[in-house]
């Protein structure tokens, strides 16, 4: 069984308890404008270009079968340096240019991997998992877009006694959610917006099926950490925070809530991928705003009789 993966990161400490290896799946059904991993949005290979690294050697031109790469002639140069152009409409995403590039100016983001190949990477740090309470975290993109491969990977991890987490937006078929609950120790469940209309406007999909899936896994005994990406220009509003508390009032499995403060560190990826950055010029969430959100949510939860730590 083959999966589409765009990265594997070892020694992660923010993707669940302990020291973890995080496997990032490609493909996502949501289109959040603040996404800090835009290379994960499409299932197919993504080609990134970093202008500062380009040697203008022409290696990519030589190997590209689709004639995607070209260089501006000397007399047409701007700002005193050559310019590398990529016709992304012609690109068939074969990755030949990235393989030929000697300086890393072109990077192919995404590769096919088997469960065994991933597990060989994951098991390298099994001693660290045991000592720290860590394990495997599957993230994305959205892991649930590759349900059969995800299930096979989770089963393989559990067979090796490895703790498992899934970071998910929760937008998937009901039967998919049911199938993975027995093999998932903790769900890192993202909620982008609690108003259905606003959620669809921001992400392209409605919130109602996500909420239904959250309630489903809770009813099946799942352990859940809610993760709330808060963006000042989009969803940082009091009603959204109040709604989160109301949702938690009816759940038993939520044992922690994480405020995910919006940052601008992913903006350079949009340039490299030649994708429009809808958040260009937006300000990151300040420490004061994050602290206010934590305090507000904590107070709403206490008023509803819920003592869930908010971090």
VOFIZA-802270 format. One record per residue (C-alpha): z, y, x; residue in three letters; residue number from 0. Coordinates in steps of 0.02 Angstrom, whole numbers, plus 32768, in hexadecimal, padded with zeros to 4 digits. Layout:
SITE      w      v      u   rest    nr
SITE      Z      Y      X    ALA   NUM
...
! end
This chain:
SITE      w      v      u   rest    nr
SITE   8000   8000   8000    UNK     0
SITE   7FCB   80AA   8044    UNK     1
SITE   801C   8154   8026    UNK     2
SITE   7FE8   8206   804B    UNK     3
SITE   8069   8254   80BF    UNK     4
SITE   8066   82FE   8114    UNK     5
SITE   8102   82F8   817F    UNK     6
SITE   8198   8290   81B4    UNK     7
SITE   822E   82F1   81F7    UNK     8
SITE   82C1   829E   824D    UNK     9
SITE   8374   82DB   825D    UNK    10
SITE   8370   8342   81BD    UNK    11
SITE   8419   8380   817E    UNK    12
SITE   83EA   83E2   80E0    UNK    13
SITE   838F   835B   807D    UNK    14
SITE   8424   82F8   8040    UNK    15
SITE   84C5   82B8   8090    UNK    16
SITE   84D2   8293   814A    UNK    17
SITE   8444   8289   81C8    UNK    18
SITE   83A1   825C   8172    UNK    19
SITE   82EA   8239   818E    UNK    20
SITE   8281   8299   8110    UNK    21
SITE   81D6   8258   80E0    UNK    22
SITE   8165   82DA   808F    UNK    23
SITE   80E5   829D   8010    UNK    24
SITE   8046   8300   7FEE    UNK    25
SITE   8018   833B   7F40    UNK    26
SITE   8079   839D   7EBD    UNK    27
SITE   805B   83BA   7E02    UNK    28
SITE   80AF   8465   7E0B    UNK    29
SITE   8064   8502   7E56    UNK    30
SITE   80FB   856F   7E7E    UNK    31
SITE   80C4   8614   7ECC    UNK    32
SITE   815C   8610   7F40    UNK    33
SITE   8137   8562   7F85    UNK    34
SITE   8167   855A   803E    UNK    35
SITE   8100   84BB   805A    UNK    36
SITE   8053   84EB   8018    UNK    37
SITE   8006   8460   8081    UNK    38
SITE   805D   83E6   800C    UNK    39
SITE   800D   8423   7F6B    UNK    40
SITE   7F69   83C1   7F75    UNK    41
SITE   7F63   8305   7F8A    UNK    42
SITE   7ED4   8306   8005    UNK    43
SITE   7ED7   8337   80BC    UNK    44
SITE   7EF4   83F1   80DF    UNK    45
SITE   7EA6   844C   8173    UNK    46
SITE   7F0D   84D8   81C0    UNK    47
SITE   7EC9   8555   823E    UNK    48
SITE   7F38   85BC   82B3    UNK    49
SITE   7ED1   864B   82F9    UNK    50
SITE   7F48   8673   8388    UNK    51
SITE   7F31   85C5   83D1    UNK    52
SITE   7E73   85C3   83CA    UNK    53
SITE   7E19   85B9   8473    UNK    54
SITE   7D6F   85D4   8420    UNK    55
SITE   7D2F   8540   8484    UNK    56
SITE   7CBD   84FF   83FB    UNK    57
SITE   7D02   844D   83FA    UNK    58
SITE   7D15   8454   833D    UNK    59
SITE   7C61   848E   8327    UNK    60
SITE   7C23   83FA   838B    UNK    61
SITE   7C7D   8374   8327    UNK    62
SITE   7C74   83BE   8277    UNK    63
SITE   7BF1   835F   8211    UNK    64
SITE   7BF7   83E0   8185    UNK    65
SITE   7BD8   847A   81F3    UNK    66
SITE   7C79   84CB   81B4    UNK    67
SITE   7CA6   8524   8256    UNK    68
SITE   7C52   85BC   82A0    UNK    69
SITE   7C7A   8650   830F    UNK    70
SITE   7C52   8707   82F8    UNK    71
SITE   7BD3   8746   8378    UNK    72
SITE   7C11   87B9   8401    UNK    73
SITE   7BBD   8853   83BA    UNK    74
SITE   7C10   8834   8312    UNK    75
SITE   7CC0   8817   8351    UNK    76
SITE   7D4E   887D   830B    UNK    77
SITE   7DF2   88AE   835C    UNK    78
SITE   7DAB   887D   8406    UNK    79
SITE   7DB3   87BF   83F5    UNK    80
SITE   7D43   8733   83B2    UNK    81
SITE   7D62   86F5   8304    UNK    82
SITE   7D5E   8640   82CF    UNK    83
SITE   7D1A   8626   8220    UNK    84
SITE   7D33   858A   81B3    UNK    85
SITE   7CC9   856C   8119    UNK    86
SITE   7D48   850D   80B1    UNK    87
SITE   7CCA   84F0   8025    UNK    88
SITE   7C67   8480   809A    UNK    89
SITE   7CFE   8429   80E5    UNK    90
SITE   7D0D   8370   80BB    UNK    91
SITE   7DBB   8368   8109    UNK    92
SITE   7D91   82DE   8184    UNK    93
SITE   7E07   8326   8208    UNK    94
SITE   7D89   8314   8297    UNK    95
SITE   7D9D   83CB   82C8    UNK    96
SITE   7E5A   83B9   82D7    UNK    97
SITE   7E47   831F   8345    UNK    98
SITE   7DCC   8379   83B6    UNK    99
SITE   7E2C   841D   83C4    UNK   100
SITE   7E7E   8427   8470    UNK   101
SITE   7EFA   84B2   8447    UNK   102
SITE   7F40   8481   839D    UNK   103
SITE   7EEA   8513   8348    UNK   104
SITE   7EAC   849B   82C2    UNK   105
SITE   7F27   8423   8273    UNK   106
SITE   7F07   8398   81F6    UNK   107
SITE   7F9A   8392   817F    UNK   108
SITE   7FA5   82EA   812A    UNK   109
SITE   7F8D   8235   8159    UNK   110
SITE   7F86   818A   810A    UNK   111
SITE   801C   811C   812F    UNK   112
SITE   805C   8073   80F6    UNK   113
SITE   810E   8050   80BF    UNK   114
SITE   8129   7FEA   815E    UNK   115
SITE   80EC   807A   81CB    UNK   116
SITE   8163   80F3   8178    UNK   117
SITE   81F4   807A   817F    UNK   118
SITE   81DA   8060   823A    UNK   119
SITE   81F6   811C   824E    UNK   120
SITE   828A   811F   81D8    UNK   121
SITE   82E4   808C   8228    UNK   122
SITE   82E2   80DE   82D4    UNK   123
SITE   837A   8143   82A0    UNK   124
SITE   83D7   80C0   823A    UNK   125
SITE   8472   80CD   82A9    UNK   126
SITE   847B   8189   8284    UNK   127
SITE   8473   8165   81CA    UNK   128
SITE   8504   80EC   81D3    UNK   129
SITE   8572   8163   8238    UNK   130
SITE   854C   81FE   81CF    UNK   131
SITE   852F   81B8   8121    UNK   132
SITE   8478   81EA   812B    UNK   133
SITE   83D6   8190   8107    UNK   134
SITE   8327   81AA   80C4    UNK   135
SITE   82F3   8240   805C    UNK   136
SITE   8249   8243   8008    UNK   137
SITE   8208   82F2   7FE7    UNK   138
SITE   8162   834B   7FD2    UNK   139
SITE   80FE   838B   7F7F    UNK   140
SITE   8139   831C   7EF4    UNK   141
SITE   8160   8265   7F1E    UNK   142
SITE   814C   822F   7E69    UNK   143
SITE   8091   8253   7E73    UNK   144
SITE   8084   81B3   7ED9    UNK   145
SITE   80F6   8146   7E6E    UNK   146
SITE   80C3   8098   7EA8    UNK   147
SITE   80CC   80C7   7F5F    UNK   148
SITE   8170   8123   7F45    UNK   149
SITE   81BE   808D   7EEE    UNK   150
SITE   8185   8018   7F79    UNK   151
SITE   81CF   808B   7FFD    UNK   152
SITE   8275   809B   7FA2    UNK   153
SITE   8281   7FDE   7F8D    UNK   154
SITE   825C   7FC5   8046    UNK   155
SITE   82E5   8040   8075    UNK   156
SITE   8366   7FEE   8004    UNK   157
SITE   8339   7F43   804B    UNK   158
SITE   836C   7F89   80F6    UNK   159
SITE   840E   7FD1   80B0    UNK   160
SITE   83D2   8085   80C3    UNK   161
SITE   8415   810F   8051    UNK   162
SITE   838B   8164   7FED    UNK   163
SITE   836F   8212   7FA4    UNK   164
SITE   82DA   8259   7F47    UNK   165
SITE   82B4   8312   7F3B    UNK   166
SITE   8253   8329   7E9B    UNK   167
SITE   821E   83AC   7E1D    UNK   168
SITE   8234   8327   7D96    UNK   169
SITE   8185   8339   7D4D    UNK   170
SITE   814C   8285   7D36    UNK   171
SITE   8134   81FD   7CB5    UNK   172
SITE   81D2   81B5   7C69    UNK   173
SITE   81AC   8105   7CA6    UNK   174
SITE   819B   8145   7D59    UNK   175
SITE   8246   8197   7D52    UNK   176
SITE   8294   80F8   7D0D    UNK   177
SITE   8247   808B   7D94    UNK   178
SITE   8291   80EA   7E27    UNK   179
SITE   8343   8108   7DE9    UNK   180
SITE   8384   805D   7E25    UNK   181
SITE   8346   8080   7ED6    UNK   182
SITE   837B   8136   7EE5    UNK   183
SITE   842B   815F   7F1D    UNK   184
SITE   841D   821B   7F00    UNK   185
SITE   839D   8286   7EA6    UNK   186
SITE   8382   8334   7EEE    UNK   187
SITE   8340   837A   7E4B    UNK   188
SITE   82EA   8424   7E52    UNK   189
SITE   82EE   8498   7DBC    UNK   190
SITE   8279   852E   7DCD    UNK   191
SITE   8294   8583   7D25    UNK   192
SITE   82EF   8556   7C84    UNK   193
SITE   8284   85B7   7C0A    UNK   194
SITE   81F1   8548   7BD8    UNK   195
SITE   8173   85D6   7BC9    UNK   196
SITE   81A6   8626   7C6C    UNK   197
SITE   81A7   857D   7CC4    UNK   198
SITE   80F4   855A   7C8F    UNK   199
SITE   80BE   8609   7CC0    UNK   200
SITE   810C   85F8   7D6D    UNK   201
SITE   80E5   8543   7D97    UNK   202
SITE   8055   8510   7D27    UNK   203
SITE   80B9   848A   7CCA    UNK   204
SITE   813C   8490   7C3E    UNK   205
SITE   81F6   847A   7C5D    UNK   206
SITE   821B   840B   7BC7    UNK   207
SITE   81E0   8364   7C13    UNK   208
SITE   823F   838D   7CB2    UNK   209
SITE   82DF   83A9   7C50    UNK   210
SITE   82C1   8307   7BF0    UNK   211
SITE   82B1   82A8   7C94    UNK   212
SITE   834E   82F8   7CD8    UNK   213
SITE   83AE   82BF   7C3F    UNK   214
SITE   835D   8213   7C4D    UNK   215
SITE   8393   81EF   7CFF    UNK   216
SITE   8440   8234   7CD8    UNK   217
SITE   844E   81B9   7C47    UNK   218
SITE   841E   812D   7CBF    UNK   219
SITE   84AE   8156   7D32    UNK   220
SITE   8451   81B7   7DB9    UNK   221
SITE   84B0   8224   7E34    UNK   222
SITE   8462   82D1   7E36    UNK   223
SITE   8465   836D   7EA0    UNK   224
SITE   8411   83FB   7E43    UNK   225
SITE   83AD   846E   7EB4    UNK   226
SITE   8385   851C   7E75    UNK   227
SITE   8301   8580   7ED3    UNK   228
SITE   8328   8634   7EA6    UNK   229
SITE   82A4   86B9   7EC3    UNK   230
SITE   82D4   876E   7EA2    UNK   231
SITE   8229   879D   7E5D    UNK   232
SITE   8214   8702   7DF2    UNK   233
SITE   82AB   86A3   7DB0    UNK   234
SITE   8348   86F6   7DF3    UNK   235
SITE   838C   8729   7D4A    UNK   236
SITE   8431   8714   7CF3    UNK   237
SITE   83EE   86B3   7C5D    UNK   238
SITE   83A0   862F   7CCE    UNK   239
SITE   8445   8616   7D2A    UNK   240
SITE   84A3   860C   7C84    UNK   241
SITE   8426   858A   7C45    UNK   242
SITE   8445   851E   7CDF    UNK   243
SITE   84FE   8518   7CB4    UNK   244
SITE   84D7   84E9   7C00    UNK   245
SITE   8465   845C   7C39    UNK   246
SITE   84ED   841A   7CAD    UNK   247
SITE   856B   841A   7C20    UNK   248
SITE   8513   8383   7BD4    UNK   249
SITE   84FB   8324   7C77    UNK   250
SITE   8571   82AD   7CD0    UNK   251
SITE   8514   8288   7D72    UNK   252
SITE   8504   8337   7DBB    UNK   253
SITE   8587   8341   7E45    UNK   254
SITE   8544   83D7   7EA6    UNK   255
SITE   84D0   846D   7E8F    UNK   256
SITE   8472   84BD   7F1F    UNK   257
SITE   842F   856E   7F18    UNK   258
SITE   838C   856F   7F7A    UNK   259
SITE   8375   8623   7FB2    UNK   260
SITE   82BF   8658   7FBB    UNK   261
SITE   8281   8681   806A    UNK   262
SITE   81DA   86BA   80B1    UNK   263
SITE   81CF   863F   8143    UNK   264
SITE   8140   85E0   80F2    UNK   265
SITE   80CC   8677   80E1    UNK   266
SITE   8070   8651   8183    UNK   267
SITE   803B   85A8   813C    UNK   268
SITE   7FD6   85FE   80B4    UNK   269
SITE   7F73   865B   8138    UNK   270
SITE   7F56   85BC   819C    UNK   271
SITE   7F18   8560   8100    UNK   272
SITE   7EB3   85F5   80C0    UNK   273
SITE   7F13   85F4   801D    UNK   274
SITE   7F40   8692   7FBF    UNK   275
SITE   7FFA   86B9   7FD4    UNK   276
SITE   8032   86F7   7F29    UNK   277
SITE   80DC   8725   7F72    UNK   278
SITE   8096   8792   7FFD    UNK   279
SITE   8109   8826   8018    UNK   280
SITE   8194   87DB   7FAF    UNK   281
SITE   8245   87EB   7FF1    UNK   282
SITE   82B1   8756   801D    UNK   283
SITE   8351   8737   7FBB    UNK   284
SITE   83E1   8793   800C    UNK   285
SITE   8489   8745   8036    UNK   286
SITE   84D9   87B8   7FB7    UNK   287
SITE   8462   877F   7F2E    UNK   288
SITE   8483   86C9   7F58    UNK   289
SITE   8540   86E1   7F54    UNK   290
SITE   8533   873A   7EAD    UNK   291
SITE   84CC   86AA   7E66    UNK   292
SITE   854A   862A   7EA5    UNK   293
SITE   85DB   868A   7E59    UNK   294
SITE   8581   86A4   7DB4    UNK   295
SITE   8550   85ED   7DA0    UNK   296
SITE   85FE   85B3   7DD3    UNK   297
SITE   864C   8621   7D4C    UNK   298
SITE   85D2   85E3   7CC6    UNK   299
SITE   85F9   852F   7CF4    UNK   300
SITE   86B5   8549   7CED    UNK   301
SITE   86A6   859B   7C43    UNK   302
SITE   8651   84FB   7C07    UNK   303
SITE   86D6   848C   7C55    UNK   304
SITE   866B   8454   7CE8    UNK   305
SITE   86B0   8453   7D98    UNK   306
SITE   8610   843A   7DFD    UNK   307
SITE   860A   8485   7EAC    UNK   308
SITE   857E   8504   7EC3    UNK   309
SITE   8541   8521   7F75    UNK   310
! end
